[in-house]
Amino acid sequence: ADLSANAGTTQDINITLLDGSSNPVSGTSASLSANVSGVTFADQTPQTNSSGIATTTVTLPENKQPVQINVSAGSFNASATGTAQNNVSVSAGNPTALQFASDSRSLPANQENVSVNVDAIDEFGNINTSNNAGSVTLTSSDTNVFDFDGSESANNSVADGTAEFNVDVGASGTATLTATVANSDINNTSAEFS
């Protein structure tokens, strides 16, 4: 059965081996593989028990991506038949930090409504599009350089992992933009922009 799990998490998996008459096959190694890097198995070749079940633990990659786990045993190869594959939808974990969406820290001078976005990310840097981080406040350290319709700060809700802000850029200069959220489980961020 297909499943969903967060990036970087560990999941227990059971593999059931049956013969052509649907009887359990015991004492046989099941070989596990994945279609992407970053997937690890506690035991990549677990042995089946008397009930034909082999158990191991899989650690999913830190990146949000689809993962396919394949099982082979004896002459049976899931990659060729497609009947012993498990698709895992790896998604971002709960937000643990805010980050500016762009690495660029340069904004055009003397322009209004310049877009600055703040992302809610998990511990591995994946944008969490499903878990609302709440309302983000973006504050400027110098309103002569950056302001929000004449104010020092603006509040916006996170939607699909991102809080979008329109910044009014005044004269050339440098100021710090600080993004904060009222959730102690999420680290705030700040950066110097010019």
N, C-alpha and C positions, 0 to 999 in steps of 0.2 A: 504494500500500500504506500502511496506517496505521502510525504509529510512536509511540514514547515518547521523550521527551527532558526534560532538566531545565530549570527556569525560567531565563530570561535567557541561555540558550545560543544559539549560532549553529550552524545546520545547512545543509549544501549540499543543494540540491534540483535534480533534473533533470526537465524536462517533455518528453515525446515527443509530437510532433504527427504524425498519420498521416491520409491521406485515406481515402475510402470503400473503396479497394482495398488498404488497409494499406500504402501507400507513404509514405515520409517526406515531410513538407512542409517545405521549406527557405525561409529568408528571411522568415519570418512572425513577428510579435511575439505573444508569449503574455502576457496581462495577468493579474497575480496580485492577489488580495485575500484578506482574512481576516475572519472573523466577529466578532472581538473587537479592542479597541484594544490598543496595545502591541506589535503584530507589525510588524516592519519588514523590507523586502526591499532587498538591495544594489542590485538592478535590478528594478523592479516590472514592466517590459515587456521581458524578454530576447528576443533574436532566435534563431530556430532555425538550426542549422548545416546542412550538407549531409546529415546523417543525421536531420534533423528533431528534433534535441535542443536545447533551450534550458536554460541552466544559470544559477542564481543562488544567493544565500545568503539565508536567512531568520533573523532574530533573534527568538526567542520572547519572550513577555511575562514580566515578573518575577513574576507571580502564577500560582500553581498552578491550572490550569483547562483544560478541553477547548478546543482550537483547531481550526477548520476552514479549510483553505487551498483557495481556489477558483481555477480557471484558465479563462480565456476566450481565444479566438482566432478572429478573423473573425466569422462568424455563430454560432459555437459558444459557449455560455455554460454553464459548469458549475453555476451556481446554479440554472438552470432545469432541467437534465437530471439533475444529481446524479452524472454518470459521470466527472467529472474533479475530484473532491474528495478531499482527503487529510485525514484526521482525525489530529490530533496530541494525544496525552495528555501535557500538561505537568505534570511532578511537581516536588517540592522537590528541590534539590540536596543534597549532603552537609551534615550539620550543621556550622555554623561558630560557633554561640553557644548559650548557654542563656538563657532568659527566663522570668520568672514568667508563668503563664498568665493571670492576672487583673491588671488595672490597679489594682484596689483594694488599698490597703496598710493597711486597717483590719480587724482580727480581733476577734471578740467576746470580752470579758474573762471569765475564770473558766469556761472551757469546755474540755472534752477532745475530742480527735480532730477538730479543725477542719482541713478540707482545704486544703492548699496544693500547687499543681501547678507543675512546672517543665517547660517545653517545650524540645525540641531543634529549633532553627530553622536554615534555610539563610541565605545572605547577603542574601536579600530579605525575610526574616521569615516564610517559609513553614514550617509545622511539617513536619518530615521524619518521615513515618509508616512508612517502609520501611527506614531505615538506623538500626540500634541505636547510640546514642551511648555505650552502656556503663552503668556504675553512677554515679548522681549522689549526692553527699553534700550534705545540707542542714544547715547549722550555725547555731546561735543565738548572738548575742553576749552575751545575758543570760538565763540559765535561770530567773531570777525572773519574766521576762515570757513567754518561750517555751521549751518543752523538748519532748523526744521521749521519752515514758515515763520522765522523770527524767534523760535524757541530754542532753548538749549538742548532739549531732548524730545523724542517721539516714542510712542508705544505702538507695537503691531503684534498681532497674533501669528503664531507659527502655523503655516498651512503647507501640507505636503513636505514638511521638513525644513521650510525656509520662511523667515520673516523678511519681508521686503520693505525697504525704506527709500524715500525720496529726500535727498540731501541738497540744500541750497549751498553752492560753493561761492564764497565771496572772493576777496583779494587773495593773491598768492600767499602762501604761508604753510605752516605745519601745525596740525592739531591732532589730539588723540581722540579717536572714537572708541567708546566703551559700550559693549553689549552685555546687558545683565538680564537675568531672569530670576523670579522669586521662587526658586526651587533649589534647595540645598544639595540635591543629588546631581545638579548640572553645574559645571564650572563655567564661569563667565569668561569673557575675552576682551582684550583691548589691543589696539594697534595705532601706530602713528601714520597719519595720512598727510599728503601734501597736494 
